[in-house]
Amino acid sequence: MPTYRLETFGKLALSGGASSALSHQRRRLALLPLLAASGERGLSRDQLLAYLWPESAAANARHSLEQLLHALRRALGESVFSGTNPVSLDFGVVASDVAEFEGALTRGALADAVALYDGPFLQGFYLDDAPEFERWASAERARLADRYAEALSRLALDSERAGDHTGAVRWRRRLADADPVSSRSALALMRALVAAGDRTAALQHARVYEALIQQELESAPDPSIVSYAAALRAGGSDHGASVPVPRSTGGTSARSDLTPATNAPVDQAVTPLQPSEMLVSPAPPVSREFALPTVEKANAHRSRNWWLAGFPVGATILLLAALAGRDREKVSALDPNKIVIVPFRTSGVDSSVKYLGEGVVDLIAPMLTGEGGPIAVDSRTVISTWNRITRGRDGTADDARQVARDLGAGLVLTGSVVEVGGRLSIAGSVIPTGTGDARPLSSVSAPIDSVDRLLDLFVGQLLTRQSGVAETSVSAITSQSLPAIRAYLNGRAAYRRADEDQAIESFSRALEIDSTFALAALDLAVATGKLLRAQLCVFKGCRVYSLVPGVAMSERVDGLFNRAVRLAWGYRFKLGRRDRPLLDALRGDNYPRPSSARETLANLGRAVAAAPDRPETHYLLGVLLLHQGAALGLSDSRERAAAAFRMASKLDPSYLAPLVRMVDVAAFGRDTASLRRAGVLYLSRDSVGPTADYVRWLVAVGTSDIAAHRAIRARLYSLNRPTLDHIYLTSQMSGLGLEDADSAAILLTEATADPIEKSVALRRAFLLALNRGRPSEATHLLRRMGELRTQDYSFRNFAIDAALFNDGERALADSSAREMARTLARDTLRPLPPDARRPTSVAMLGQSMWYLDSGDTVRAAAATDWLQRHAEGQSRNSAFSVVPAMLIATSARRPDGVVLRALVDSMARDGCCVLPPFVNLALAHAYEESGDEAGALRAIRRGVGYNPPRMLSVQLREEGRLAARLGDRAGAIRAYEHYLALRSDPEPAFLAQRDSIRAEVNRLKRGR
């Protein structure tokens, strides 16, 4: 048995043995699929150099290859490779799905081969600064997809010849899913469906295909599809003369050069969709805004991070399937393994059972994970769709079927809950969405305080009826306590209406009653809003706090988040496979340390793929893209964020949080029309909730509604802390309402006596003062912060960072640097008490940067060396030491400066929250000093998009300068105007600079 397994279809993952050590070594991982795809023949060393280090000097590249091979042998064993030149993979040590796929095709085991194909080759994996590797991966992806399509065609043909119409439909559907715009595949599937006796499904596929071609290609469908569908509607059969199959006339679609479909196999290159993009999972109607302009662009996006660029394509496909569901006579493409659970009817003496109407949906859905039975559509999506269709009246079986059609489910579960004499009884039926009779489930009953046992019996029946497996236990998934269940369901309801405070209270209460309630723990972690977080230490304690706007930090919420993650992780075996990826995203790869934004993004992508119908995952993805996408170097991150929010809102129109973020998106883009529409939409659904005042404020400042703005300002002091926090951050990132940010910062500093919370508030006020061009005010705030942080180096380090990168006072920085040098020298030599805080990598980094700025390269190098040897943690050590090393090498014009700049650039694209906040400014300085102004501008723009807004005004000033020099006049004007909004009322020392930039903007606008 091989020790390791390499999976390349739909992802790149190595499992087994000590493989976890390679999980973040992208170039080492990249070597493995290169060798796996080359088979036993392997690749020469020159080929490997060309793929992995195309732009490096030959000697450097050869050295890098030797190091890489040595590291892999050390990690995976000396026998992992066969041969030295060429190099091949020993498949007795590392098994690979791509090698097994090719082998199965060679020996004619087509079903085994297609079972291995879980998605496009190396989907979501990319390698920076390796264009030859990217080209190879793209070509290999197309070749393997072509072989996959050929195998499916042959399997379908074999089934047709054997009279296995069901099998033929299965293979033809997979082929159509792989290339949804292929007229040949579409027509072949329609003919297979008719042969299997499902004319309705054939017509449905024709409608979906026609809508898809119009949406994606803006073209008419192939005439063969139109003619065949017309003949079916007229009553012709698949084998009758009344069903013409005309040859394409050309020019009517992107596939017009293809001959009409027949029952013969078709050879064609395809780019299969991910499961979340397939037509079997339609969502409620989605607007055209989700569509990508062309299929070519969609495929190009899917060749890299599919969760970043691919999921809008999935939304397009979902839209097209949903379009056909608007008419009740049109049947959507239904997944027979997917089930919708609609709210149960309730009756009885005890009114407390009323909560189980919708509550049963929330409780049963997580139990049906597809493991040994059907998979349930997300409960929130179902309830939202049910409420839209029934509009407050009692729903019927036809309404339930309509919900299932809208959501692409082949089954519906309906039922009732009755309470009599202190006992609950549940009865229900499984109804096919299309044709067929309902299958009733036997009524089960239990005492009113034994809901867990009751649902255990009921769901066990359902699973046994559907798949013949043994009963599953609800207590292994939810809770054995009725009060805990009720608290959990109350929390779910509160979260739907964006009342995070009440949701946190309810989920916390559920966990206080039953600490093994894994679902409640997971939802509590979501409700705390700590998707993106950093660690702050004061005295002997550290706290993780959120960097997402509108989520105020408190010791209690911080503790609840950490407890929720610990409990959910400890009882993760109780979570279904749809829930575990979301827990992974919230917990992060480095828990309890925060993960980088890029790592969180990757984990969220997996969560979206695992549960594409869950609104929360799309919302959280949008939050991350909105507030860290630019820092990750994603130029269209705002558009992607908006698409994610729209998807979350479409899946559940009652979910208010995505609407708030749509208001943010419009404000950041200065789109007043969209801002006004989004604000009106939100306030029409919630005019009194905890977020309503924030929406009112942002709409007022963004649309220059003076009266509304004055009304909000008059009661700014009474706004809740999350709203003030949101105002503080959004005003800086958008350049709107900066005077309100000043007031919010003051109110936040006075709102708490907790030393860590006050320290965070003072730090934010300090950063705002620097962005506003008020260094004296910033110094005063810093001294107040220092009074709270007497046993910490951070106070002095903030002073140094401010002077070096953010227009801070140099006198304070100089005295802080001297004091820090004395303290560091003492603490690095003498033994410290166990409870004392040792010198941190942040402190030594600040000292190194100060020495470097002062021209003392000897001491800067010594401090950098200390970082390499003694800083906290290996990854943090590497990240913090490489920045001053890069600046030293660049300043000295050393050859390794190029390599160090590339390394820092790669690290900087990880976004928040590992590297120092000035990394992009330092990198831009190094790039410009080396003559690469375009690289400097790219780095600066990442820094401008970094949230929270640190050193924002300085980076905007640099962006404007570099953009103007490179001829990007619009970009320069945009950056300068944002800078001027921040520096609207600076201290006197910055008035001349502000006026100079204002004059520069006027010059740029005149085109001079």
Disulfide bonds with the S-S distance in Angstrom:
Cys537-Cys542 1.90
Cys912-Cys913 1.63
